[in-house]
């Protein structure tokens, strides 16, 4: 399966992506995670991306497209992959179509998670993440068993710098302006599978599977 997981920040892409890649045995390509790892490693690309990420702005298209193109060339992506957080603009979507065409591949499904703005703000401002494995927690809905310690791997649970109030607002504005138009873009290509993203993790996952015809 070659699929895209589309949705607003805080829409639950990360959580659902992890469930999908486990079920289908395909790699998850999360551009946000690639950037966070590059920031942690202090690479040149990481330093460049950090300026944009901290403000809640999008990293320039040419940087993101180059990274995804390189990743999609790797062997484990030959049979399938799940793109999580890419594309986020129309030029990125066009670039993706071109890079896949070069290798005779195309996207099968675009899963679009739909969540209202109020809910997104609530989710993002209380979100906490494991610095080590990326598992997500929430100060109200999903607290770690031991304060600030990941239930899964024992890593440090922290608040992402771009989950502060100002960056969250900016990310939502950027989403509406740059990413939401992709919904019509993929609907026009008969690839869109719209899924209501509010509810329990398993409930939303069941809806996704149903939208894929499972
Ligand atoms: P995410 O973890 O998907 O919320 O991404 C975190 C941040 O990484 C975003 O707010 C952007 O600054 C940057 N980023 C991730 N994916 C992209 C993308 N496809 N295009 C531009 N910027 C991105």
Boltz pocket constraint, residues with backbone or C-beta under 6 A from the ligand:
constraints:
  - pocket:
      binder: B
      contacts: [[A, 9], [A, 31], [A, 32], [A, 33], [A, 35], [A, 49], [A, 52], [A, 53], [A, 54], [A, 56], [A, 57], [A, 58], [A, 59], [A, 60], [A, 64], [A, 84], [A, 85], [A, 86], [A, 87], [A, 88], [A, 92], [A, 162], [A, 171]]
      max_distance: 6.0
